Amino acid sequence: GIHYVGQLQEGSLMRFVLEQLSEGQLQWAPLPPAFDALVLGEPGGAARTHRLLAGPRRYFQSLRDRFPGEEAAIDEFQRLVKGVGSSVAALSVLKMIPRPLALLLCRSGLLQLVPFCRLASRTLKEVVEGLTTNRELRAVLSYIFPTYGVVPSKASFSMHAVLVSHFLHGAWYPRGGAGEIAFHLIPIIRRAGGNVLARAPVERILLDPQGRACGVSVRKGQDEVNIFAPIVISDAGIFNTYERLLPEQARALPEVQAQLRTVAHGEGGFTVFVGLKGSKEELGLEATNYFLYPGDDLDEATSRYLASSREEAAKDIPVLFVTCPSAKDPTWEMRHPGKSTMAIVTFTKYEWFEEWKDKPVHKRGDDYEELKKTFVDTIMQMVFKLYPRIEDRVEYLSSGTPVTNCHYIGSPRGEIYGADHGVGRLRAEAIATVRAQTPVPGLYLTGQDLCLGGFMGALQGALVCASAVLGRNLYIDAARLSRRATAAAAR
């Protein structure tokens, strides 16, 4: 689910949009000022821990205080992040203006004046190494790359800067847990005349004789049911939509193939879910997210791990994201007294688990379970060093591999964030090519693969898609409505 979301400070347009979509019922709890912590080295040993603080001034000033003599590098990093953050609207603009105009802009060279576009083709590693020779500062400036799933040598600096900018004002967690998001949105959808169906997987997109999308075929038990609609909007991801759900004749369209060539599959994820006996106070759990790395060369360690065999990889996992959802939710203790939860996420190659992709879930055999266990044991040894009080309080332990993700969230190769967020995806031509309108009339794309990954990235995809469907700019509508609401509240 949701680990944390930024840009929800008072006055934020995205907070206003979410309040409109849930009629104010979806509430967000702020995380502590130190919303993220980076641990370099073995927790509990000689590790160095860096806590990232909420607030644009405090975030960068704390870095200056921690790295005296590196003020110039930090100031330049701040300037670059601010430039990208203030120009990220270019991403939506390139997707919303007519495609010929967008491609003309790409070829004109004018977009090089826009920081987001200019820095998109430079890697995070390249930019950070150009700022400083201090390896530890490089690590701190780069630490958040697991939240979009690309190692620094392949990640677009603009993607990274968007994430840093996203959390500058702090981080929030849905009050009551991530399930509250669907719980409060579904009634609004139904009240508007829509419906939400579960356990009815879409088998294919239906096309009429003219090649226009006219509905979907869903599986209900052993039967297939056709649901007809004037338009079809897919949040299944670009690969599922084009390669699995479209009929072959539409899949072969040159424009469809051109879009597919601009994207690649994201990296697979491995997740461990832990149920604990004891409150957060008893167990010493924090609402802060922890990023654990063995040393300060984050790129080299992660790249070497992903290039190794699965047996070698399972013994030496160089990146862990450790988070305690129960510690973030102010309603947790009253709902589940004396219990706590934890989730740990790392990268994993789909190929390491691919041989079990066609086996049914929970019945993949002893070899699969043994391989999973080697990863879990390595992960938990490190987590017990971070939170030593939990070692004998584990009541539930479950792990998920890329093939688990394929089963539960339908990702083709177990990716968490959809299409890869490397340099290729962030280039202006790629942004302008993958649009809400698809080459199939009546079919639209939305979600992570349209704009960017994560909750807020998917929300941007929804706004861009809805704007295309309605033929009006919903960002402008939302801004006007927000101004009117603010003025009315002030009267």
C-alpha positions in Angstrom: 0.0 0.0 0.0 0.8 3.6 0.6 3.9 4.2 2.7 3.9 8.0 2.6 2.7 10.9 0.4 4.0 14.4 0.0 2.5 17.7 -1.2 -0.4 17.5 1.2 0.4 20.7 3.2 -2.4 23.2 3.7 -3.0 25.2 0.6 -1.7 22.5 -1.7 -3.7 22.1 -4.9 -3.3 18.3 -4.7 -4.7 18.2 -1.2 -7.6 20.3 -2.4 -8.2 17.8 -5.3 -8.2 14.8 -2.9 -10.6 16.6 -0.6 -13.0 17.2 -3.6 -12.7 13.5 -4.7 -13.5 12.2 -1.2 -15.8 15.1 -0.1 -13.3 15.8 2.7 -13.7 12.4 4.3 -10.2 11.1 3.5 -7.9 12.4 6.2 -4.1 12.5 6.3 -1.9 12.2 9.4 1.4 14.1 9.2 4.6 12.0 9.8 7.2 13.3 12.2 9.5 16.1 11.0 12.2 13.5 10.4 10.1 11.6 7.9 13.0 9.6 6.4 16.3 8.3 7.9 19.2 7.0 5.9 21.5 4.4 7.6 24.9 3.9 6.0 26.5 0.7 7.5 25.2 -1.9 9.9 22.5 -0.6 12.2 23.6 -0.8 15.8 27.3 -0.9 14.8 29.4 1.9 13.4 26.6 3.0 11.1 26.0 6.7 10.3 22.4 7.8 10.4 21.2 10.9 8.6 17.6 12.1 9.3 15.9 14.2 6.6 13.8 17.0 8.0 10.5 18.4 6.7 10.4 22.0 5.5 12.3 23.5 2.5 14.7 25.6 4.6 15.2 23.0 7.4 15.8 20.2 4.9 18.7 21.9 3.2 20.0 23.7 6.3 20.3 20.4 8.2 22.5 19.1 5.3 24.7 22.2 5.6 25.0 21.7 9.3 26.0 18.0 8.8 28.4 18.6 6.0 30.5 21.7 6.8 32.6 22.8 3.9 30.0 21.4 1.4 27.7 24.4 1.4 28.3 25.2 -2.2 27.4 21.7 -3.4 24.3 21.7 -1.2 23.2 25.1 -2.4 23.6 24.0 -6.0 21.6 20.8 -5.4 18.9 22.9 -3.8 18.8 25.2 -6.8 18.5 22.3 -9.2 15.8 20.6 -7.2 13.9 23.9 -7.0 14.2 24.5 -10.7 12.9 21.0 -11.6 10.1 21.2 -9.0 8.9 24.5 -10.2 8.9 23.4 -13.9 7.5 19.8 -13.5 4.2 21.1 -15.0 6.0 20.8 -18.3 5.3 17.0 -18.1 1.5 17.5 -18.0 1.6 20.2 -20.6 3.5 18.0 -23.1 0.8 15.3 -22.6 -2.1 17.7 -22.9 -1.3 20.0 -25.8 -1.9 18.6 -29.4 0.7 15.9 -30.1 2.1 17.6 -33.3 2.7 20.8 -31.3 4.3 18.8 -28.4 6.7 17.0 -30.8 7.5 20.4 -32.6 8.5 21.8 -29.2 10.7 18.8 -28.5 12.5 19.3 -31.8 12.8 23.1 -31.5 15.2 23.1 -28.6 13.1 25.5 -26.7 12.4 22.9 -24.0 16.1 23.1 -23.0 15.1 26.4 -21.3 12.9 24.4 -18.9 14.9 22.9 -16.0 12.7 19.7 -15.8 13.4 19.0 -19.5 17.0 20.1 -19.5 18.0 17.9 -16.6 15.8 14.9 -17.6 18.5 13.4 -19.8 21.2 13.6 -17.1 21.5 10.8 -14.6 21.3 11.3 -10.9 24.8 9.8 -10.5 26.3 12.2 -13.1 24.8 15.3 -11.5 25.6 14.4 -7.9 29.2 13.4 -8.7 29.6 16.8 -10.5 28.5 18.6 -7.3 30.8 17.0 -4.7 33.6 14.5 -4.1 32.3 13.7 -0.6 31.0 10.1 -0.9 28.8 10.3 2.1 27.1 13.5 0.9 26.6 11.9 -2.5 24.8 9.1 -0.7 22.6 11.4 1.3 21.6 13.4 -1.8 20.8 10.2 -3.7 19.2 8.0 -0.9 15.5 8.2 -2.0 16.0 6.4 -5.4 14.2 3.2 -4.2 10.9 5.1 -4.1 10.9 5.2 -7.9 12.9 2.1 -8.5 16.0 3.1 -10.6 19.7 3.0 -9.5 21.4 6.4 -9.7 23.5 5.6 -12.8 20.3 5.0 -14.8 17.9 7.4 -13.0 16.9 10.7 -14.5 17.9 13.5 -12.3 14.6 15.2 -13.0 12.7 12.2 -11.7 14.8 12.3 -8.5 14.4 16.0 -8.1 10.6 15.7 -8.4 10.7 13.2 -5.5 12.9 15.3 -3.3 10.7 18.4 -4.1 7.6 16.3 -3.4 8.6 15.7 0.2 10.2 19.0 1.1 7.1 20.1 3.0 6.9 16.8 4.9 5.1 13.5 4.5 1.6 12.2 5.3 -0.1 8.8 5.9 -3.8 8.1 5.4 -5.5 8.2 8.8 -7.0 4.7 9.3 -4.6 3.1 6.8 -4.3 2.9 3.0 -7.7 1.1 2.7 -9.4 4.4 3.6 -8.5 5.7 0.1 -10.8 3.3 -1.7 -13.3 3.3 1.2 -13.9 7.1 0.8 -13.7 7.3 -3.0 -16.0 4.4 -3.9 -19.2 6.1 -2.5 -18.4 9.2 -4.6 -18.1 7.2 -7.7 -21.4 5.4 -7.1 -23.2 8.6 -6.3 -22.1 10.0 -9.7 -23.7 6.9 -11.4 -20.6 4.7 -11.6 -19.8 1.4 -10.0 -16.8 -0.4 -8.7 -16.5 -4.2 -9.3 -14.0 -6.6 -7.7 -13.1 -10.2 -8.6 -14.0 -9.6 -12.2 -10.7 -9.5 -14.1 -10.7 -7.9 -17.5 -9.8 -10.4 -20.2 -9.7 -8.1 -23.2 -10.7 -4.7 -24.6 -13.6 -5.0 -27.0 -13.4 -3.2 -30.4 -16.2 -2.5 -32.8 -15.9 -3.2 -36.6 -14.4 0.3 -37.1 -11.6 -0.5 -34.6 -13.0 1.7 -31.8 -12.9 0.6 -28.2 -16.5 -0.1 -27.1 -16.2 -2.0 -23.8 -14.4 -4.8 -22.0 -14.8 -8.5 -21.5 -14.5 -9.6 -17.9 -14.3 -13.0 -16.3 -16.9 -13.8 -13.7 -16.3 -17.3 -12.3 -16.1 -19.6 -15.4 -18.1 -17.1 -17.6 -17.1 -14.1 -19.7 -19.3 -11.1 -19.5 -19.1 -8.2 -22.0 -19.6 -4.7 -20.6 -20.1 -2.1 -23.2 -19.2 1.5 -22.8 -18.7 4.6 -25.0 -15.1 4.9 -23.8 -12.6 2.7 -22.0 -10.0 4.0 -19.6 -7.2 1.6 -18.6 -5.2 1.8 -15.4 -3.8 -1.6 -16.1 -0.4 -0.2 -17.2 0.9 0.4 -20.7 2.2 -3.2 -21.2 -0.9 -4.9 -20.0 -3.1 -2.6 -22.0 -1.3 -2.8 -25.3 0.3 -6.3 -25.2 -2.3 -8.4 -23.3 -5.7 -6.7 -23.5 -5.8 -5.3 -27.0 -6.7 -7.6 -29.9 -3.8 -8.5 -32.2 -4.7 -6.2 -35.0 -4.8 -3.1 -32.7 -1.6 -4.2 -30.9 0.2 -4.2 -34.3 -0.7 -0.5 -35.0 2.6 1.5 -35.7 1.6 4.1 -33.2 1.1 1.5 -30.4 4.5 0.0 -31.2 6.1 3.4 -31.2 4.7 4.1 -27.7 5.9 0.7 -26.4 9.4 1.4 -27.7 9.6 4.5 -25.4 9.2 2.5 -22.2 10.7 -0.5 -20.4 9.6 -2.7 -17.5 10.5 -1.4 -14.1 12.5 -3.4 -11.6 10.8 -6.2 -9.6 10.1 -5.8 -5.9 10.4 -8.2 -2.9 8.3 -7.4 0.1 8.2 -8.7 3.7 5.1 -8.1 5.9 5.6 -8.5 9.6 3.0 -8.8 12.3 4.3 -8.0 15.8 3.0 -8.5 19.4 3.4 -5.2 21.3 2.7 -1.5 20.9 5.1 0.9 19.1 6.2 2.1 22.5 7.0 -1.4 23.8 8.8 -2.3 20.6 10.6 1.0 20.0 9.0 1.4 16.5 9.0 4.8 14.7 6.8 6.5 12.1 10.1 7.4 10.3 10.9 5.4 7.2 14.4 3.9 7.2 16.6 3.4 4.1 19.4 0.9 4.9 22.6 0.7 2.8 25.8 -1.1 3.6 28.0 1.8 2.7 28.1 5.1 0.8 28.4 3.8 -2.8 24.6 3.2 -3.3 24.8 2.7 -7.0 27.7 0.3 -7.1 26.3 -2.0 -4.4 22.8 -2.1 -5.8 23.9 -2.6 -9.4 26.3 -5.4 -8.4 23.4 -7.1 -6.4 21.0 -6.9 -9.4 23.7 -8.4 -11.7 24.4 -11.4 -9.4 22.8 -14.8 -9.3 19.8 -15.2 -7.1 21.7 -17.4 -4.6 24.4 -14.8 -4.2 21.9 -12.0 -4.1 19.9 -13.6 -1.3 22.9 -13.5 1.0 23.9 -9.9 0.4 21.0 -7.4 0.0 22.3 -3.9 -0.2 19.2 -1.8 0.0 16.2 -2.1 2.4 13.2 0.2 2.9 11.8 -0.4 6.4 8.5 1.2 7.4 6.0 0.7 10.2 2.5 1.5 9.0 1.0 1.0 12.5 3.3 3.6 14.0 2.1 6.2 11.4 -1.6 5.8 11.9 -3.0 7.7 14.9 -6.1 5.4 15.0 -4.1 2.1 15.0 -3.8 1.7 18.8 -7.6 2.0 19.4 -8.3 -0.4 16.6 -5.6 -3.0 17.2 -4.3 -2.5 20.8 -1.1 -4.4 21.6 -0.2 -5.2 18.0 2.1 -3.6 15.4 3.0 -4.0 11.8 6.1 -3.5 9.6 6.8 -3.7 5.9 10.2 -4.1 4.3 10.8 -3.6 0.5 13.8 -4.2 -1.7 14.6 -4.7 -5.4 14.5 -8.2 -6.9 15.0 -9.4 -10.4 11.9 -11.0 -12.0 14.2 -13.6 -13.6 15.2 -14.9 -10.2 11.6 -16.2 -9.7 10.4 -16.5 -13.2 10.4 -20.3 -13.3 7.4 -20.3 -10.9 5.3 -17.7 -12.7 2.8 -20.3 -14.0 2.4 -22.1 -10.6 -0.7 -21.2 -8.5 -0.2 -18.8 -5.6 0.5 -20.6 -2.3 1.3 -23.8 -4.3 4.6 -23.0 -5.9 6.5 -25.7 -4.2 9.3 -26.2 -1.6 12.1 -24.9 -3.8 10.3 -21.5 -4.2 9.5 -21.3 -0.5 13.2 -22.1 0.3 14.5 -19.4 -2.0 12.0 -16.9 -0.5 13.2 -17.9 3.0 16.9 -17.2 2.2 15.9 -13.6 1.2 13.7 -13.2 4.2 16.3 -14.4 6.6 18.9 -12.0 5.3 16.4 -9.1 5.4 15.2 -9.9 9.0 18.8 -10.2 10.4 19.3 -6.6 9.3 15.9 -5.4 10.6 16.5 -7.0 14.0 19.7 -4.8 14.2 17.6 -1.7 13.5 14.8 -2.7 15.9 16.3 -5.1 18.3 13.2 -5.3 20.6 11.1 -7.0 17.9 13.2 -10.2 17.5 11.2 -12.4 19.8 7.8 -10.6 19.2 7.2 -11.7 15.5 3.7 -13.3 15.3 3.3 -13.2 11.5 5.7 -13.2 8.6 4.8 -13.2 4.9 6.9 -12.4 1.9 6.1 -11.5 -1.7 8.3 -11.9 -4.8 7.9 -10.4 -8.3 5.6 -13.4 -9.3 3.5 -12.6 -6.2 3.1 -9.0 -7.5 2.1 -10.5 -10.9 -0.7 -12.4 -9.2 -2.0 -9.7 -6.8 -1.5 -6.4 -8.7 -1.2 -7.7 -12.3 2.2 -6.2 -13.0 3.7 -8.1 -16.0 7.1 -8.7 -14.4 6.5 -8.0 -10.8 7.3 -4.3 -11.0 5.9 -2.0 -8.2 6.1 1.4 -10.0 4.9 0.4 -13.5 7.1 1.3 -16.4 10.8 2.1 -15.7 11.6 5.6 -14.5 15.0 5.8 -16.1 16.4 8.5 -18.4 14.5 7.2 -21.4 11.1 7.7 -20.0 11.7 11.2 -18.8 12.9 12.5 -22.2 10.6 15.1 -23.7 9.9 13.0 -26.8 8.9 10.0 -24.7 6.7 12.2 -22.5 4.9 13.7 -25.5 4.5 10.2 -27.2 2.8 8.4 -24.3 -0.5 10.2 -23.9 -3.9 9.7 -22.4 -5.4 9.3 -25.9 -4.2 6.1 -27.4 -4.0 5.2 -31.1 -7.2 3.2 -30.6 -10.2 5.5 -30.7 -12.2 5.5 -27.5 -9.3 4.0 -25.4 -7.4 6.1 -22.9 -4.5 5.5 -20.5 -4.3 6.7 -16.9 -2.3 6.1 -13.7 1.4 5.5 -13.1 2.4 4.8 -16.6 0.9 7.9 -18.0 2.8 10.4 -15.8 4.9 9.2 -12.9 4.9 6.4 -10.3 3.4 6.4 -6.9 0.1 7.7 -5.5 0.6 11.3 -6.5 2.0 10.4 -9.9 -1.1 8.2 -10.5 -3.3 11.2 -9.5 -1.5 13.4 -12.1 -2.2 10.6 -14.7 -5.9 10.7 -13.7 -6.1 14.5 -14.1 -4.4 14.4 -17.5 -6.6 11.5 -18.6 -9.9 13.1 -17.4 -8.8 16.4 -19.1 -8.4 14.5 -22.4 -11.7 12.7 -22.0 -13.7 15.9 -21.1 -11.8 18.2 -23.5 -11.0 20.7 -20.8 -8.0 21.4 -18.5 -9.0 20.1 -15.1 -5.9 21.6 -13.5 -7.3 25.1 -14.3 -10.7 24.0 -13.1 -9.3 22.8 -9.8 -7.2 25.9 -9.3 -10.2 28.2 -9.9 -12.4 26.1 -7.6 -9.7 26.2 -4.9 -9.5 30.0 -5.1 -13.3 30.3 -4.9 -13.4 28.0 -1.9 -10.6 29.9 -0.1 -12.3 33.2 -0.8 -15.6 31.9 0.5 -14.0 30.5 3.7 -12.4 33.9 4.3 -15.7 35.7 4.2 
